[in-house]
């Protein structure tokens, strides 16, 4: 359940970043905003994995598949949007 909430949070953050990009300089900036989101989301997902290992006591082998899901789903949506608007 927590992973699903983080993924949804990532999609919401993507939407906010796209709206801010559109607000700043119009639709062409949305592609740049999506690409920047991927980098930011990578750090957020890595921090989540670190917290699972360091604080919750999971192993890297247990956390890595969850990291992949948490990172790849919003990042794939962002990459698709960046590809479509560019």
N, CA and C of each residue as an Amber inpcrd file, in Angstrom:
protein
   258
   0.8230000  -1.1890000   0.0000000   0.0000000   0.0000000   0.0000000
   0.8730000   1.2610000   0.0000000   1.9430000   1.2470000   0.7720000
   2.8300000   2.4090000   0.8480000   3.4840000   2.6680000  -0.5030000
   3.8770000   1.6200000  -1.1850000   4.5040000   1.7850000  -2.5050000
   3.5220000   2.3960000  -3.4960000   2.2800000   1.9710000  -3.4430000
   1.2600000   2.5300000  -4.3310000   1.0620000   4.0200000  -4.0570000
   1.0650000   4.3990000  -2.7970000   0.9240000   5.8120000  -2.4530000
   2.1120000   6.6280000  -2.9550000   3.3070000   6.0690000  -2.8790000
   4.4930000   6.7790000  -3.3780000   4.4280000   6.9270000  -4.8980000
   3.9840000   5.9060000  -5.5900000   3.8520000   5.9800000  -7.0450000
   2.8200000   7.0370000  -7.4310000   1.6840000   7.0320000  -6.7550000
   0.6560000   8.0470000  -7.0240000   1.2000000   9.4400000  -6.7060000
   1.9390000   9.5560000  -5.6180000   2.5720000  10.8280000  -5.2880000
   3.5280000  11.2820000  -6.3770000   4.2580000  10.3470000  -6.9580000
   5.1570000  10.6760000  -8.0590000   4.4030000  11.1710000  -9.2830000
   3.2770000  10.5520000  -9.5680000   2.4710000  11.0000000 -10.7050000
   1.8690000  12.3730000 -10.4450000   1.4820000  12.6270000  -9.2080000
   0.9760000  13.9610000  -8.8480000   2.0980000  14.9920000  -8.9800000
   3.2820000  14.6470000  -8.5020000   4.4330000  15.5520000  -8.6320000
   4.7600000  15.8080000 -10.1000000   4.6370000  14.7970000 -10.9300000
   4.8440000  14.9760000 -12.3690000   3.8240000  15.9570000 -12.9240000
   2.5790000  15.7940000 -12.5530000   1.5460000  16.7160000 -13.0240000
   1.8150000  18.1450000 -12.5970000   2.2380000  18.3220000 -11.3560000
   2.5560000  19.6640000 -10.8660000   3.7310000  20.2490000 -11.6330000
   4.7570000  19.4380000 -11.8730000   5.9240000  19.9550000 -12.6040000
   5.5550000  20.3100000 -14.0450000   4.6600000  19.5420000 -14.6590000
   4.2210000  19.8740000 -16.0170000   3.4160000  21.1710000 -16.0320000
   2.5550000  21.3470000 -15.0410000   1.7810000  22.5860000 -14.9610000
   2.6850000  23.7930000 -14.7360000   3.6840000  23.6470000 -13.8790000
   4.6160000  24.7450000 -13.6360000   5.4160000  25.0420000 -14.9080000
   5.8520000  24.0100000 -15.6050000   6.5730000  24.2190000 -16.8580000
   5.7230000  24.9200000 -17.8920000   4.4680000  24.5370000 -17.9890000
   3.5530000  25.1930000 -18.9400000   3.2850000  26.6290000 -18.5160000
   3.1540000  26.8610000 -17.2270000   2.8750000  28.2030000 -16.7220000
   4.0520000  29.1430000 -16.9470000   5.2690000  28.6260000 -16.8140000
   6.4560000  29.4760000 -16.9530000   6.6550000  29.9190000 -18.4000000
   6.6280000  29.0010000 -19.3340000   6.9720000  29.3770000 -20.7100000
   6.1560000  28.6570000 -21.7710000   5.0450000  28.0950000 -21.4250000
   4.1970000  27.4760000 -22.4280000   4.4880000  26.0030000 -22.6530000
   3.7370000  25.3970000 -23.5860000   3.8440000  23.9540000 -23.8340000
   5.2320000  23.4260000 -24.1920000   6.1020000  24.1640000 -24.9050000
   7.4190000  23.5880000 -25.2050000   8.2460000  23.2720000 -23.9570000
   7.9870000  23.9810000 -22.8820000   8.7460000  23.7680000 -21.6500000
   8.2860000  22.5230000 -20.9130000   7.1330000  21.9970000 -21.2720000
   6.6280000  20.8000000 -20.5880000   7.5550000  19.6070000 -20.7930000
   8.1690000  19.5010000 -21.9540000   9.1220000  18.4160000 -22.2030000
  10.3480000  18.5270000 -21.3220000  10.8350000  19.7440000 -21.1510000
  11.9830000  19.9650000 -20.2660000  11.5980000  19.6550000 -18.8270000
  10.3990000  20.0780000 -18.4260000   9.9300000  19.8080000 -17.0650000
   9.8210000  18.3040000 -16.8130000   9.3640000  17.5610000 -17.8050000
   9.2570000  16.1050000 -17.6590000  10.6390000  15.4650000 -17.5160000
  11.6060000  15.9650000 -18.2680000  12.9650000  15.4220000 -18.1780000
  13.6130000  15.7540000 -16.8340000  13.3940000  16.9540000 -16.3440000
  13.9190000  17.3320000 -15.0360000  13.2530000  16.4930000 -13.9530000
  11.9580000  16.2360000 -14.1130000  11.2420000  15.4050000 -13.1460000
  11.8910000  14.0290000 -13.0150000  12.3330000  13.4530000 -14.1120000
  12.9340000  12.1110000 -14.0610000  14.1610000  12.1170000 -13.1520000
  14.9980000  13.1230000 -13.2640000  16.1740000  13.2120000 -12.3970000
  15.8040000  13.4100000 -10.9380000  14.8530000  14.2940000 -10.6970000
  14.4010000  14.5400000  -9.3150000  13.7700000  13.2860000  -8.7410000
  12.9550000  12.6150000  -9.5430000  12.2730000  11.4120000  -9.0700000
  13.2760000  10.2870000  -8.7840000  14.3520000  10.2170000  -9.5350000
  15.3900000   9.2200000  -9.2680000  15.9460000   9.4030000  -7.8580000
  16.2600000  10.6390000  -7.4840000  16.7830000  10.8900000  -6.1410000
  15.7550000  10.5740000  -5.0640000  14.4970000  10.8850000  -5.3130000
  13.4440000  10.5720000  -4.3350000  13.3000000   9.0630000  -4.1780000
  13.3160000   8.3360000  -5.2870000  13.1910000   6.8750000  -5.2240000
  14.4170000   6.2480000  -4.5600000  15.5960000   6.7810000  -4.8320000
  16.7960000   6.2690000  -4.1720000  16.7520000   6.5290000  -2.6700000
  16.2630000   7.6920000  -2.2690000  16.1220000   7.9860000  -0.8460000
  15.1320000   7.0110000  -0.2000000  14.0500000   6.7200000  -0.8830000
  13.0770000   5.7680000  -0.3540000  13.7100000   4.3880000  -0.1770000
  14.5350000   3.9760000  -1.1520000  15.2050000   2.6900000  -1.0350000
  16.1870000   2.7060000   0.1340000  16.9430000   3.7940000   0.2740000
  17.8790000   3.9130000   1.3880000  17.1380000   3.8360000   2.7190000
  15.9930000   4.4990000   2.8190000  15.2240000   4.4770000   4.0660000
  14.7410000   3.0600000   4.3690000  14.3520000   2.3290000   3.3590000
  13.9190000   0.9590000   3.5720000  15.0450000   0.0680000   4.0510000
  16.2520000   0.3280000   3.5680000  17.4040000  -0.4820000   3.9670000
  17.9220000  -0.0470000   5.3320000  18.1300000   1.2440000   5.5080000
  18.7750000   1.7490000   6.7200000  17.8340000   1.8020000   7.9160000
  16.6000000   2.1580000   7.6930000  15.6900000   2.3650000   8.8220000
  14.7260000   1.2240000   9.0540000  14.2290000   0.6260000   7.9710000
  13.2400000  -0.4390000   8.1320000  13.8800000  -1.8190000   8.2240000
  15.1550000  -1.9180000   7.8710000  15.8560000  -3.1830000   8.0310000
  15.7290000  -4.1590000   6.8800000  15.2390000  -3.7060000   5.7270000
  15.1560000  -4.5930000   4.5750000  16.5380000  -4.7270000   3.9330000
  16.7300000  -5.7740000   3.1680000  17.9820000  -5.9480000   2.4390000
  17.8600000  -5.2780000   1.0730000  19.0050000  -5.0960000   0.4240000
  19.0070000  -4.5130000  -0.9110000  18.2160000  -5.3920000  -1.8840000
  18.3330000  -6.6930000  -1.7330000  17.6010000  -7.6100000  -2.6110000
  16.0880000  -7.4840000  -2.4300000  15.6480000  -7.1610000  -1.2340000
  14.2130000  -6.9730000  -0.9900000  13.7320000  -5.6070000  -1.4800000
  14.5660000  -4.5910000  -1.3760000  14.1670000  -3.2290000  -1.7040000
  14.3040000  -2.9060000  -3.1900000  15.2310000  -3.5330000  -3.8910000
  15.4930000  -3.1490000  -5.2780000  14.2910000  -3.3150000  -6.2050000
  13.5370000  -4.4140000  -6.1470000  12.3550000  -4.5010000  -7.0240000
  11.3190000  -3.4190000  -6.7200000  11.1850000  -3.0590000  -5.4730000
  10.2400000  -2.0040000  -5.1000000  10.7540000  -0.6630000  -5.6230000
  12.0760000  -0.4360000  -5.5130000  12.6720000   0.7710000  -6.0760000
  12.3810000   0.8640000  -7.5650000  12.5530000  -0.2340000  -8.2830000
  12.3140000  -0.2160000  -9.7250000  10.8780000   0.1730000 -10.0500000
   9.9220000  -0.3960000  -9.3300000   8.5220000  -0.0600000  -9.5770000
   8.2410000   1.3990000  -9.2340000   8.7370000   1.8390000  -8.0880000
   8.4960000   3.2140000  -7.6530000   9.1270000   4.2080000  -8.6220000
  10.2990000   3.8980000  -9.1290000  10.9590000   4.8250000 -10.0510000
  10.4130000   4.7190000 -11.4670000  10.2970000   3.5070000 -11.9870000
  10.0260000   3.3340000 -13.4080000   8.6250000   3.7380000 -13.8390000
   7.6290000   3.5450000 -13.0080000   6.2650000   3.8730000 -13.4410000
   6.1170000   5.3760000 -13.6900000   6.3990000   6.2560000 -12.7140000
   6.3070000   7.6900000 -13.0230000   7.3350000   8.1550000 -14.0530000
   8.5310000   7.5860000 -14.0400000   9.5530000   7.9840000 -15.0140000
   9.1410000   7.6040000 -16.4270000   8.5070000   6.4620000 -16.6050000
   8.0420000   6.0510000 -17.9260000   6.9450000   6.9890000 -18.4300000
   6.0490000   7.3730000 -17.5600000   5.0060000   8.3380000 -17.9380000
   5.6500000   9.6640000 -18.3230000   6.6310000  10.1210000 -17.5470000
   7.3210000  11.3750000 -17.8500000   8.0750000  11.2810000 -19.1710000
   8.7270000  10.1740000 -19.4260000   9.4640000   9.9980000 -20.6910000
   8.5110000   9.9990000 -21.8670000   7.3580000   9.3770000 -21.7170000
   6.3550000   9.3630000 -22.7860000   5.8560000  10.7760000 -23.0630000
   5.5860000  11.5270000 -22.0030000   5.1090000  12.9050000 -22.1730000
   6.1990000  13.7560000 -22.8190000   7.4350000  13.6120000 -22.3680000
   8.5360000  14.3700000 -22.9580000   8.6930000  14.0400000 -24.4410000
   8.5090000  12.7890000 -24.7950000   8.6170000  12.3710000 -26.1740000
   7.4760000  12.9560000 -27.0260000   6.2600000  12.9900000 -26.4610000
   5.1030000  13.4690000 -27.2040000   5.1110000  14.9820000 -27.4050000
   5.5800000  15.7340000 -26.4250000   5.5240000  17.1930000 -26.5530000
   6.7690000  17.7680000 -27.2030000   7.8150000  16.9900000 -27.3240000
   9.0450000  17.5170000 -27.9460000   9.0440000  17.3140000 -29.4390000
